């Protein structure tokens, strides 16, 4: 009789353990599906930001012509200062990073350039310095910084 009770207890424990494992497995599947969805959304966001960066570069080429690597100064808050005595807007300050772009060639920046730029931004390097070191436009680097925050 005691062995029957022990067998029932063992079977009950096994069934409970299987039930718990099944619940955890379902939870793991849901987490995996969520992870895949978030991974997809991150890929979409990344591709969108790269596309926006390419559009910004195209617009800069139209605006600045041959020297499309000219960018606004480091401090965006000082770019559009109005004169206290008039409503005119002062022109943008331009930084020339043609030499940095020349070292990269005339091609679209590689993933390595973007990765290096992200690392520099993560370390707290100012946007203007990242622009000079990478050859990316100010707009691209500031977008990367905004997306990282």
N, C-alpha and C positions, 0 to 999 in steps of 0.2 A: 504494500500500500504506500509506503514511504517512497519507494522507487518510482511509483506512478506520479506522485506529487512532484518529485524532483524532475521527472521527465516533462511534466506539464510546465513547471517553472522554467526549465531550460528552453522549451519550445516557445513559451511566452516571451522570454528575454530575446530569443533569436528573432521572433516576429517584430517585437518592438524595435530592435536594432535595425532590421530591414526597413521598417517604416521610417525611422529617422534617416537612414541612408537615402531612401527614396526621396524624402523631403529635401534633403541637402542637395541631392543630384538635380532636382527640379529647380532649386534656387540657383545652383551653379549654371544651369542651362540659361535661365533668365538673365543672370549676370553676364554670361558670355554673349548673349544676344544684345544686351545693352552696350557692352563694350564694343561689339562690332558696329553698332549703330553710331556710337560716339566716334569711333575711328573713321567711319565714313564721313560724318559731319565735319570732323577735323580735316580730312582730305579735301572736302569741298571748300571749306573756309580757306585752306592753304592755297588751293588752286585759284580761288577768287582773288586772294590778296596778290598772288603772282600776276594774275591777269590785270588787276588794277595797276600794279607797278609797271607792267609793260605798256599800259595805256598812258600812264603818267609820262613814261619815257618818250612815247610817241608824241605826246602833246609838247613836251619840252623840246623835242627836235623841231617841231613846227614853230614854236615860239622863238627859240634861240638859234635856229638854223643849224649850221655846220657844227657849232660848239654846243651841243645839247647837254653837256655835262655841267653847264653853269647852273648854280643853285642859289636859293636865298640864304641869307646869313643864318648863323646858328640859333639866334634867339627869335623865334617867330613872333613874340609879343612886340618886338621893336620894328618889325617889317613894315607895318602900315600905321605909322604914327601920323597923326594929323597936327598941323600947325595950330597953336592956340589962337592965332590971330586970323586964320583963314580956314576954309573947309577943304583945302587941297591936301592930297595924300602924298607923302614923300615917296620917292621911288625905292624899290627893293635894292638891298645890297647884294652884290653878286660875288660868288666865290668861284674861282676857276680851278677845277680839278682835272684839267685836260691831261696832265702828265700821268695821273693815276689811271685814267682810262686808256691812254696810249700803251701803258705797260700791259694792259689786259687784252689789247687788240681791239678791233672794231666789231666784236661779236657780242651777243647777248651774254650777260654775266652768268657764270656757271653756278651750280649748286654750292660749290666750295666757297665762292665769294659770299653768297647769302649766309652760309653756315658760319663763316668767319665773322661776318658782320653781326649775326645774332650773338655770338660769343662775346664780341667786344661790347655790345649793348648790355649784355647780362653783367659784364664786369663794371659797368657804369661809365664807360668811355662816352664822352659827349658826342652828339650826333654829327657835328661838324668834323670831328676827328675821324669818325667812322667813314664819313663821306670821302674824306681825303685819302684814307688808307685803302678803301675798297673800290673806289671809282663809281659807286652807286650814286644815284641822285639823292638829294636831300629829302625829296618827297618819299622815295622808297624806304630810306632808313627811318624816317619819322613814322611811316606806316608800320614798319616792322616793330619799332619801339612801342607804338600804341597797341598793336596786337599782342605783344608780349605781356602787357600789363593787365 
